[in-house]
Amino acid sequence: MPELNAITLVLFSFPEAMVVAWLSLSMVGGRPSFRQILQMGCIQTLFAIFFLLVAKMVTLPFGVHTAVQLLAFPLQLAINILLVFLIYRYNIWIIEHCPPESRMIFFRLTGLLFTQTVIILHMGYQYHSVMQEHLREDIQLLFYIGTAVLPIITIIIVKELTEFMSREIELKAQLDTFRQVEELLYTMRIQRHDFTHELQVIYGLLEIQEFQEAREYIKKSVGEVAATAELIKTGNLGVTALLYTKTGLAEARKIDLQITVETSFQQFSQQTRDINFILGNLIDNALDAVNDQPVPERKVTVSIRQELAGYILEVKNPGPNIPSNVVDKIFAPGFSTKGEGRGMGLYSTQKLVHKYNGDIRVNSDCNGVCFKVIIPEGRKQLQGLIPKGSEL
């Protein structure tokens, strides 16, 4: 059986490493740039050459090289099939908001990557299973052309995929912004209606010359507005806008949303969009949980503070306990108690928290349900100084 030289190893390892790196990071929610994928491909290739040199210097028992070569390509093929299956099964949410045309492009590119990998593996199997001198010249020519062209195709495809995912992330960010603007407009319409009602009451009191009563009514209304404004001073315009919007939505649904902010997000190093997604999703879930309860029991408390572990985001709401079997899978992708088509909110929230080396916990007792998020700050985030196992 012919010996695997360094040039052939580079032609195989480099494109394979790029494909596997992109697929693997995509499955765990990573968004690597094209430059990062190139770097990972180069590192993987250097490791492959290193192990090739080690294998040449180390004496192995007879038959070991043959066994490894026979098992290597079927194993890689099985791994690639598994990767494609896992992406199709668990990573559909990545392109959730893309139009059907973009989805088709995504799956075509992924399928092309898979087909290319199969071709490389098949040609490699032929090359290493049959003595090179016994191969026909046309097969040898096809092999050399393929090994020269396929890495270039891999680079082009991976570049297109990374650009596609960048456009997808930008689209999701715009959709989140539009959704928040829509909620803000809805809140403003409700407040305009309430303001008209307030003016009518004040006008009526003035008409019947109840000046003292009108003064007290205005004082009370101004006090409520001032209290609401005090709640949303976070030091971060994005977080403040989110809390202001959620407060208005809660008022429209007759829910008592109490927000306590004991820290400032002015020096918050994480992306505002990410923290708004985490905080907004937890608040939305809590509002939905108490929406069907009697009005006096519709209460949600939000606490934002800073401790030694980092930033603490805590959202509580009264209600029935969450069964233990539900708690165990509440962060699983696709799991939801809200019906079909839901169930990615908490899963996506957990992925974002883990992105910053944080932790998210849920506690359900006789007083209701509490979600607690811990996001380390600065140096702690890099070192992962999260106190595991502590109670809520």
Order of alpha helices (4+ residues) and beta strands (2+ residues): alpha-alpha-alpha-alpha-alpha-alpha-alpha-beta-alpha-beta-beta-alpha-alpha-beta-beta-alpha
